[in-house]
Amino acid sequence: MRLCLAALVLALAGCIDALDPEVGPPSTARCLDDDSDPGTAVSFTRDIQPIFDDRCKFCHYPTGGAPIGLDFTGLDLSSYRTVLAGATTSVVVVAGKPCASIIVQKVSQGPPFGSRMPLNGPPFLTDGQIQLIHDWVAEGALAN
């Protein structure tokens, strides 16, 4: 019996490469924590808050028309202080680590859990808006 099992293992070992499926190219780019433009500083006040004001205020501001996102998750995107405070059960910004930051994951294509934000999308945030949020976090999520 052991001899048969050993022979089978050896026979299959030569087939490992043949079993590797061709799955095609990745559906999204791999997330990197790097700042895409280190020579240009991203400002929370100038660049990030206007995105939240335009696309997130309805659900994640205390004054929003239907603050379901605020009520359900506790995530308030109306100020720098409240963004860094995070949601009821977790932080959403990990300074210097956009790939580990829920705020970046949730606005990107194919978030690892739940729905992509904004919930009323499409349209979702533009690639440029997502990159600004990513770069702001990569630069340390400063209050500038």
C-alpha positions as CSV (number, residue, x, y, z in Angstrom):
1,M,0.0,0.0,0.0
2,R,2.8,2.4,1.0
3,L,4.6,1.6,-2.2
4,C,1.6,2.4,-4.3
5,L,1.0,5.7,-2.5
6,A,4.6,6.7,-2.9
7,A,4.5,5.8,-6.6
8,L,1.3,7.9,-7.0
9,V,2.9,10.9,-5.3
10,L,5.9,10.7,-7.5
11,A,3.8,10.4,-10.6
12,L,1.7,13.4,-9.6
13,A,4.7,15.5,-8.7
14,G,5.7,15.6,-12.3
15,C,2.2,16.9,-13.2
16,I,2.1,19.9,-10.9
17,D,3.0,22.4,-13.6
18,A,0.3,20.9,-15.8
19,L,-2.3,21.5,-13.1
20,D,-1.6,25.3,-12.8
21,P,-4.6,26.9,-14.4
22,E,-4.3,30.0,-16.7
23,V,-6.5,32.4,-14.8
24,G,-5.8,35.5,-16.8
25,P,-4.6,38.9,-15.8
26,P,-5.6,40.4,-12.4
27,S,-8.9,42.2,-12.4
28,T,-7.4,45.2,-10.4
29,A,-4.0,46.5,-9.9
30,R,-2.1,45.4,-6.8
31,C,-2.3,48.0,-4.0
32,L,1.0,49.6,-3.2
33,D,1.5,51.9,-0.2
34,D,3.6,54.3,-2.2
35,D,2.7,57.9,-2.9
36,S,2.1,58.2,-6.7
37,D,3.5,61.7,-6.8
38,P,5.9,62.3,-3.9
39,G,6.7,65.8,-5.2
40,T,3.1,67.0,-4.7
41,A,1.6,67.2,-1.2
42,V,-2.0,66.3,-0.9
43,S,-4.0,68.6,1.4
44,F,-6.9,67.3,3.5
45,T,-8.6,70.7,3.4
46,R,-8.0,71.5,-0.3
47,D,-8.2,68.0,-1.8
48,I,-9.8,65.4,0.4
49,Q,-12.6,67.3,2.3
50,P,-14.2,68.5,-1.0
51,I,-14.5,64.9,-2.1
52,F,-16.2,63.9,1.1
53,D,-18.4,67.1,0.9
54,D,-19.5,66.2,-2.6
55,R,-19.9,62.5,-2.5
56,C,-20.2,61.3,1.1
57,K,-22.1,64.0,3.0
58,F,-25.6,62.5,2.3
59,C,-24.7,59.3,4.3
60,H,-21.7,60.1,6.5
61,Y,-22.4,63.6,7.8
62,P,-24.5,64.4,10.8
63,T,-26.4,66.9,8.6
64,G,-26.8,64.5,5.7
65,G,-30.2,63.9,4.2
66,A,-30.2,60.2,5.2
67,P,-27.1,59.6,7.4
68,I,-27.4,55.8,7.2
69,G,-23.7,55.4,6.9
70,L,-23.1,57.5,10.1
71,D,-26.0,55.8,11.9
72,F,-25.0,52.2,10.9
73,T,-21.2,52.4,11.1
74,G,-20.5,55.5,13.2
75,L,-18.2,56.9,10.4
76,D,-18.4,60.7,10.2
77,L,-16.5,62.1,7.3
78,S,-17.5,65.7,8.0
79,S,-14.1,66.8,9.5
80,Y,-10.5,65.7,9.8
81,R,-10.9,64.9,13.5
82,T,-13.9,62.6,12.9
83,V,-12.3,60.9,9.9
84,L,-9.4,59.9,12.0
85,A,-11.6,58.8,14.8
86,G,-12.9,56.1,12.5
87,A,-16.0,54.0,12.7
88,T,-17.7,52.5,15.7
89,T,-15.7,49.3,15.5
90,S,-12.5,50.2,13.6
91,V,-10.2,52.9,12.4
92,V,-10.5,53.7,8.7
93,V,-7.2,55.5,8.2
94,V,-3.9,53.9,8.9
95,A,-1.5,56.8,8.4
96,G,1.2,55.8,5.9
97,K,-0.6,52.6,4.8
98,P,-3.3,53.3,2.3
99,C,-3.6,49.5,1.4
100,A,-4.5,48.8,5.1
101,S,-6.9,51.7,5.3
102,I,-10.6,50.9,5.1
103,I,-11.3,54.4,3.6
104,V,-9.1,53.5,0.6
105,Q,-10.4,49.9,0.3
106,K,-14.1,50.9,0.4
107,V,-13.9,53.5,-2.4
108,S,-11.7,51.2,-4.6
109,Q,-13.0,48.6,-7.0
110,G,-13.7,45.3,-5.3
111,P,-13.5,46.2,-1.6
112,P,-12.6,43.2,0.6
113,F,-15.9,43.4,2.5
114,G,-19.3,45.0,2.1
115,S,-20.3,47.4,-0.7
116,R,-18.2,49.8,-2.6
117,M,-18.7,53.4,-1.6
118,P,-20.4,55.6,-2.2
119,L,-23.3,53.3,-1.8
120,N,-25.5,55.2,-4.2
121,G,-22.9,54.7,-7.0
122,P,-22.3,54.3,-9.8
123,P,-20.9,56.7,-10.5
124,F,-18.2,56.0,-7.9
125,L,-15.3,58.2,-7.2
126,T,-13.1,58.8,-10.1
127,D,-9.7,57.2,-10.4
128,G,-8.1,60.6,-9.7
129,Q,-10.2,61.1,-6.5
130,I,-9.3,57.6,-5.3
131,Q,-5.6,58.3,-6.0
132,L,-5.8,61.6,-4.0
133,I,-7.2,59.7,-1.0
134,H,-4.6,57.0,-1.4
135,D,-1.8,59.5,-1.6
136,W,-3.1,61.6,1.3
137,V,-3.0,58.4,3.5
138,A,0.4,57.4,2.1
139,E,1.8,60.9,3.0
140,G,0.7,60.3,6.6
141,A,-2.9,61.5,6.6
142,L,-1.9,65.0,7.7
143,A,-4.3,67.7,8.9
144,N,-3.1,70.2,6.2
